[in-house]
């Protein structure tokens, strides 16, 4: 059945490709769309001792074929994804604490040590019932990003919500070459400026593993109320939310306790996360000023330990009315995720990021929000309607030096925890990250992106990577749509 679905999808894509390009194609009662994203990655990870591949390149590609139809008041959607990875490094994993030397190592390990791997699977397969004008019920396999429930009408708020709020805790991990979906249900009550959404689901496999058919023994319930408001030159978007997360895989947890203690703790991770965000845009004669606040606290159980943690993010920006040809946007902010200072006190104080897409907040993805302080500045230039240039600076250090340096984005296969942690032997400073990206939207069917990031490693990196403490990461991307 899997092979038949894949073959039929490819035949449909061939038929569609023979027609005149458009934003979508109609095949009888079915609307067909397709995207192909192709990237070439180049990694120069912090250099470990020994003969490991910390410098390498590989190709990551993702083909998506979507078939959508309407049957009365019901939306039907079926989407096939075909990730294919080419030339993965086969010697990019060193012993702890050096670990995986970039994401190429993650892909190689997650696909049974294959340098070339591909598989077609059902990315989405759902029905969405319009119960009335304001209520919908969606069930099946679908994609979901937290904070995406209500799109603000104000363009500044919409961009901030998409790029700086959404996917912090639950996301599709769409930056990866596989991504994740969710099997479950979603209920929404929506009005033009108000939304209530509930999602109950389990994440599928994927992210780094090209086999995205199965799911993980992990489940969550998400409920959020969002309100768009404001008057005059002030526009705002505010959300309150709660997430109940349960990981019952009974595998080795990643935290700062000794390995022997962690091996003896096979209890569930059952965490409640309570949070809110509020974003604001003020239109003045001098330009547009924005402000963003996001925060969350956590209770529950981390196996045998009590979970008590928090995370905060405060940001501000300015789009001056001057230099209209460049349309500059200057932003700065500070993010903190709590860490654990005592591995033996039966309390887990490290903020747990659940199932996020780390990439929007860590463009060079060697860190996340867990036990991390991130002071950053950003500049966006839009010299042409088709061109966006974005540069960022991040000063990174551990919130608590007695905890670990964490990376990752949550569960993606049953036997892998989803987060890695490295001991820095009490060193707190991670590094300074400088990066730039350029996006060129050539046509509505083609977009090209280039990214380059450089990290100046500081005390923690010198402790772990004794040969080379600095790192670079870049990629070239081509995105095609029909």
N, C-alpha and C positions, 0 to 999 in steps of 0.2 A: 504493500500500500504506500509506503514512504517513497519507493522508487517511482511508482506510477504517478503520484502527486507531483514529484519533481519533474518528470518527463513532460507531463501535461502543462505544467507551468512554463517550462522552457519553450514548448511549441507555441503557447499563447504569446510569449514574449517575442518570438521570431515573427509571428503574424503581425503583432503590433508594430514591430520595428520596420516592417515593409510599408507602413502607412506614413502619411505626412505628420511630422512631429507636432505635438500639442502638449498642453499641460496635463491632459489625460486623454485616454482613448475609450470609446464606447464599443463594447463587443456584445451586441444584442441588448439585454437588460443589465449588463455588467459593465461597470467603469473600471478600466485597467490603468494602473500607474506603475512605474518602475523607476528605481534608482540604482546606480552603480557608483560606489565610492571606492576609489583606489588610492592607497597611500604607499609611499616609500619612506621608511623610517631609517634614521641614522642615530645610533647610540654611542656615546663615549662616557660610560658610567664611571663613577669614582673607582680608581684603580686599586685592586687588591693585590696582595702578595701571591705569587704563583702564576702559572701559565693558564689563565682563564680569559675568556672572550669578554672583555668589558667594552671593546670597540667592535661594532658589527652593524650590518644593515640587513633589512628584510622587507618584504612586501606584504601588506595587509589589505584585503579587498572584501567588500560586502555588496552582494547583489540582492535587492529586495523586489519582489513581484507581488503587487497587491490587487485583489479583486473585490470590488464593493458593489452592493446592490441594495435596493429598497423593496420591501414587501409590505405594502400598506403602511402601518406606523412603526415598522421594524426595520432597522439598519442591519445588514449582514456584511461581514468582512472576513476575508481569508487572505493571508499573506504568507508567502514562502520566502525565507531568507537562505542565502547560500554564501557563507563566509569561505574564503580560501586564502590560506597563508603560505607564503613561498619563501624558502631560504632562511628558516629560523635558526638561530645559533644553537649548537649542540654542546657547548662547553661554557655557558654563561652563568653557572651557579657555583658559588664558592661555599666553603664551610662557614657556619655561623661564627661571628655575627655578620660577616660580609654578605652572605646570602645571595639572593637573585640579583644579577647585575643588569637591571633594566627589565622592561616588560617582555622582551624577547625570550627571556628565561621563563617567565610565567606561561607564555603560550606553549613553549616546548614541553614543559613539565605537565601542563594540563591536557596535552594531547598525546600522552603515552610515548613521549620522546620522539615524535615525528617532526622532521624539518619541513615537510610539505603535507598539508592537511586541509580537508574540505568536507563539508556535509550540507545537505539541504534539509531544512526542518520547518515546521509550522511556527512562524513568528507571531502571527495573530490568527485567531479563529473565534469569532464572537458574534453574538446577537445583542443589539441594543434596542430595548423596547421603550417607545415614547408613551408613557402612561397617560400623560396629559400635556398641556402646554408648558408646564414647568418641571415635570418629573420624568426622569429616565432611569431605567434599570439595565445594566450591561452585565452579561455573564459569558464566561468562556475564557479564552486566552487573549490578553490585551496588554498594551503598554500604559504605564502610568508614572508621572513625575509629580511629587508633592509640590504644592503651591501653584500648579498649572491649571487649577479648576476654573478660575475666573481671570480672563485677560483684561487688564485695564484699558480704557479708551485712550488715556493719555499716553503718548508715544514714549516719553521718558520712563514712566512707571512700568510700561509693558516691557521695555528693554531691561530695566533693573530686575524685574520679577523673573524674567526668563533667564538672565545671566548671573544674578547675584543672590537669588532666593530659592528658586526651584531646584529640586534634586539634591538638596543638602542632606536629606535623610532617607529618601526613597526615590530611586531613579532607575532608568533603563540601562545605565552605563553605556549610552550610545556612542561614546568616544571609542570604546573598544571595537574590535573588528568582528564581534559577535553580538554583544549586547545581552540584555535580559528582558524577559516578559514576565507576566504574572497570570497565574490561573486562579480565577475566583469570580467575585462579583463586585459591581460598583453601582451605588445608588446616588443620584444627584437631584437636588431641588434647586432650581436656578431661576433667578429674575435678572433683569438688566444690570443691577448693581449689587446683587446679593447672591451668595451660593452656600449651600450646605452639601457636603460630599462625605459619603462613607465608602470605604474600600475594605474588603476582607479577602486576602489572597495569599498564595504561596509563590515564591520566586522560582522561575525555571532555571535550569542549567544554562550555561553560556558564558558570557563575558570573555574569558580566555579559552574556554573549551568549545570547539566547533560543533559538537553534538549538543544541540539545544532542545532536544525532544523531551527529556525527563525534567524532573523537578527536585527540589531539596526539601528535607524534613525541617522546614522553617515556615512559619506563618506569621502574619501580622494583621491587625485591624487598625484602620486609620480613619479618623473623623475630623473634619475641619469646617469652620464657619468663616466666610470671607465677605468683607464689605468694602465696596468702593465708595468713597465719599469726598467731600471738599466743596468749596465754593469760591467764586471769583478766580483769582490767579493761583489758588491752592488746590491741588489734586492729591488724593491719598488712597492707599490700599492697605487694609489691615486684615490679618487672619489670626485666629486662635486654633490650635490643633492638639490632638492627643494621639499617640501611637502605642499600641500594645504589641510587643514583639516576643515571639517564643521560638527559640532554637532548640529542637529536641533531637539533634543528630548524635549527641553523646560522643563527640570527638574532642581531641586535645584543644583546649582554649589557648589563645594568645594573650598573655598578661605578664606581669613582672614577678610572679611567684616562681620559686624553684621548679624545675621540670618534674621532679618526683612528686611534688605537691599537686601540680596541675594534672598529672596522669591519674591521680587518685580522685579527681573531681570530675565525675561524668554527669552531674546534674544539669538540668536545663538552664539556659540563659533566658530569663523571663523578665523583661524590662518594660516599664511604662515611661514614656517620654511626653512631657507637657511643655508646650511652647507657643510662641506667637511671633509675628513679624508686623512691622508697620513701615511703609515707604511713602515718601512725600516728595512732591515736585512743586516749586514755587516759581511762577513766571514773573520776572521783573524786567524793567527797562534795560538793566545791565546784562541780563541773560537768565538762564534757568538754573536754579539751585535745587539740589536734591539731598535728601537725608534718608538713611536706612537704619533700622534697628531690628535685630533678630536674636532670639534667645530661647534656650530650652533647658529644662532640668530633668533628671532621671531618677526613678526609684525602682524597686524590684529586687531581683536576685540575679547575681552573676555566679551561677552554679551554687556552691555552698557559701558564697560571700554575699553581703548586702551591697546593692548598687546605690551609690549616691554620687551623682556627677552633674556637670553643667557645661554649657557652651554659650558664648556671647559673640555678637558681631555688630560693630558700629561703623558706618560708612557715610561719607558725604561727597558731593561732587558739584561742579560748576561748568556750565556750557556758556561761555561769554558770548555776547552779541557781536563782539569784534571778530575780525578774521573770518568773515562768512565763507570765504572760498575754502577754508580748511575745516570749518565746523568743529573746533576742538572741544573735547570733553575731558576735564581734569577731575580725578577722583583719588581719595585716600581713605584708609580705614584700618581697623584693628580687630582681629579675631582671636579668641582664646577658647581652647577646649581643655577641660580640667584633666589633671594627671593624678596618679596614685603615688603617694610618698612613702607608704609603709606596706610592703607585700605580706606582712604577717599579722595584720590587725583585723582580719576577717571582714574588711570593707574594700570594695572595689570602687575607686574614685575616678577612674579613667572614663572620660566621656566616650560613649559607644555610638558610632555614626550610622549604625543599622545597615541600610542597603542603598548607599548614595551613588551618585556619579561624581567622583572626586575631581575630574578634569576641569570643570569650570572654575574651581577654586584653587587648583594646583595644576597650572598649565604645563609645567614640567612635573609629571606625576610621581614624585618620590616622597611625598608627604600627604597628610590629610588633616582633619580637624582634631584628631585624638592626641591629647597631651602636647598640643602645639600652640605657640603664640606666633601670630603672623601680623606684622605691621607692613602695610603695603601702600604703594602709590601707583596710579595708572594714568595713561594719557591715550585718548582715542582721537584720531584724525580721520575726517571723511572728506578728502579733497575732491571726490567725484561721487556721483550717485552709485557707481559700480565698485568703488574702492573703499575699503576700511583698513586703517593701519592702527594697531593696538600694541602699546608697549607697557610693561609692568615691571615693578621692582618689589621684592619681598624680602624682609628681614625675618628670618625664621630661627626660633629656638624652642626648646622643650619647656613646657609649663613647669614640670617637676623633674629635676635631673635624676631622681631615684626611680623613675618610671622608664619606659622604653620609647624609642623612636618608631612610630607606627606608620605603615603604609598599607594601601589596599582599599577595597570598596565593598566588602561584604561577601556573603555566601554565594558561590557560583557552581559548586559541585558537592556531592554528599560527603566526600572524604577530605576536603580541604577547607580550613576554617574561613579563609577569605581575607584575613588581616595578618600581616607579619609584623614582628617587633624585634628591634635590635637594641641590645644594651649599649649605652654610651659610656659606661663606667663613671657616671657622675658628671659627665660633661654636658653642658646645657645648650651651647650655641651650635645650630645646624649649619646655616650658611646664608649667603646673600644670593638671591635669584634675580637675574636680569633676562628679560625676554622680549621678543617682538614677533608679531604675526601680521601678515598682509593677506587680505581676502579680495579677490577680483571676481565679480559676478559678470562674466563675459556675456552671457545671454540668460534668459529664464531657464534654459536647459543645461547650462554649464557654469560651474563655479570652481575657481582654483584658489588654493590656500597654501601659504608657506609659513612655517613656524621655526624659530630657533631660540633655544633657551640655554643660558650658561649659569652654572652655580659655582660660586666661590665657597668652597667648603671651609668650615671653621672648626672649633675645638672637637666637636663630636665626630666629624669626618676624619680629622687627623688621628683620632683614637682608634677608629675602625679600619680606615683605608690608609695604611702606612706608606704606600708607594705613591699614590696620587689622590689628593683630597678634592680636586675640582672635577666637574662633570659638564657634559654638553648633551643636548638632545634636540633633534630637529626632524621635520618631515615635510614632504610635498604631497599635496592632496588634489585630486581631480574628482569632482562630483558631477555626474550626469543624470538628468531627469527626463522622463517622458510621461 
